[in-house]
Amino acid sequence: MIEIKKEGDNTYRFFVKTGDGNALLNSVPFSSKADANNTIKQLYPLIKKQAVFERKTDHNGRFLFTLKDTSGSIIGTSQSYTSEAGMENGIKNVKSRIVMLSQLK
């Protein structure tokens, strides 16, 4: 599931969520709902490129990833994970959610 929410400052974010509603990926803010929707439409072809996922470790030693567009701009950031394997599983889950949603259209 991908959910779009309006923020208090009149921006919009989308969230790629698990079946039980946990956020796998939180987008950057968009100035309009249309901009968020346009980016969502680009996710399926984008995730086929391995280089769009940047793996990171935060200052607490936890793992996370960002999803970037083809120009290198960050589209969204994951939750943090306690292990590298958990982070890799998160990437796999984001990809499978996006694939599944693209097939519903």
JOQUI-V195686 format. One record per residue. RES is the residue in one letter. SS is DSSP state (H for helix, E for strand, - for the rest). PHI is phi as a letter, one per 30 degrees, with the letter a starting at -180 (NA if undefined). OMEGA is omega in whole degrees, -180 to 180 (none if undefined). Layout:
res=RES ss=SS phi=PHI omega=OMEGA
res=RES ss=SS phi=PHI omega=OMEGA
This chain:
res=M ss=- phi=NA omega=173
res=I ss=E phi=c omega=-178
res=E ss=E phi=c omega=175
res=I ss=E phi=c omega=179
res=K ss=E phi=b omega=174
res=K ss=E phi=d omega=178
res=E ss=- phi=d omega=-179
res=G ss=- phi=d omega=-178
res=D ss=- phi=c omega=178
res=N ss=- phi=i omega=170
res=T ss=- phi=c omega=-179
res=Y ss=E phi=b omega=174
res=R ss=E phi=b omega=171
res=F ss=E phi=c omega=-177
res=F ss=E phi=b omega=171
res=V ss=E phi=d omega=-172
res=K ss=E phi=c omega=173
res=T ss=- phi=d omega=178
res=G ss=- phi=e omega=-180
res=D ss=- phi=c omega=172
res=G ss=- phi=j omega=178
res=N ss=- phi=d omega=-179
res=A ss=E phi=d omega=175
res=L ss=E phi=c omega=-177
res=L ss=E phi=b omega=177
res=N ss=E phi=c omega=-178
res=S ss=E phi=d omega=169
res=V ss=- phi=d omega=178
res=P ss=- phi=d omega=176
res=F ss=E phi=c omega=-177
res=S ss=- phi=d omega=179
res=S ss=- phi=b omega=177
res=K ss=H phi=d omega=178
res=A ss=H phi=d omega=178
res=D ss=H phi=d omega=178
res=A ss=H phi=d omega=179
res=N ss=H phi=d omega=178
res=N ss=H phi=d omega=178
res=T ss=H phi=d omega=178
res=I ss=H phi=e omega=179
res=K ss=H phi=d omega=-179
res=Q ss=H phi=d omega=-174
res=L ss=H phi=d omega=-175
res=Y ss=H phi=d omega=178
res=P ss=H phi=d omega=-177
res=L ss=H phi=d omega=-174
res=I ss=- phi=d omega=177
res=K ss=- phi=d omega=180
res=K ss=- phi=c omega=-177
res=Q ss=H phi=d omega=-174
res=A ss=H phi=d omega=-178
res=V ss=H phi=d omega=177
res=F ss=E phi=c omega=178
res=E ss=E phi=c omega=-179
res=R ss=E phi=c omega=-176
res=K ss=E phi=b omega=171
res=T ss=E phi=b omega=-179
res=D ss=- phi=d omega=-177
res=H ss=- phi=d omega=177
res=N ss=- phi=c omega=180
res=G ss=- phi=i omega=178
res=R ss=- phi=c omega=-175
res=F ss=E phi=c omega=176
res=L ss=E phi=a omega=177
res=F ss=E phi=b omega=172
res=T ss=E phi=c omega=174
res=L ss=E phi=c omega=-178
res=K ss=E phi=c omega=174
res=D ss=- phi=d omega=-175
res=T ss=- phi=d omega=177
res=S ss=- phi=d omega=178
res=G ss=- phi=j omega=178
res=S ss=- phi=d omega=-179
res=I ss=E phi=d omega=176
res=I ss=E phi=c omega=-177
res=G ss=E phi=a omega=-178
res=T ss=E phi=b omega=180
res=S ss=E phi=d omega=167
res=Q ss=- phi=d omega=176
res=S ss=- phi=c omega=-177
res=Y ss=E phi=b omega=-179
res=T ss=- phi=d omega=-179
res=S ss=- phi=b omega=177
res=E ss=H phi=d omega=178
res=A ss=H phi=d omega=177
res=G ss=H phi=d omega=178
res=M ss=H phi=d omega=179
res=E ss=H phi=d omega=176
res=N ss=H phi=d omega=176
res=G ss=H phi=d omega=177
res=I ss=H phi=d omega=179
res=K ss=H phi=d omega=180
res=N ss=H phi=d omega=177
res=V ss=H phi=d omega=179
res=K ss=H phi=e omega=-177
res=S ss=H phi=d omega=177
res=R ss=H phi=d omega=-179
res=I ss=H phi=d omega=177
res=V ss=H phi=d omega=-179
res=M ss=H phi=d omega=-179
res=L ss=H phi=d omega=179
res=S ss=H phi=d omega=-180
res=Q ss=H phi=d omega=179
res=L ss=H phi=d omega=-176
res=K ss=- phi=d omega=none
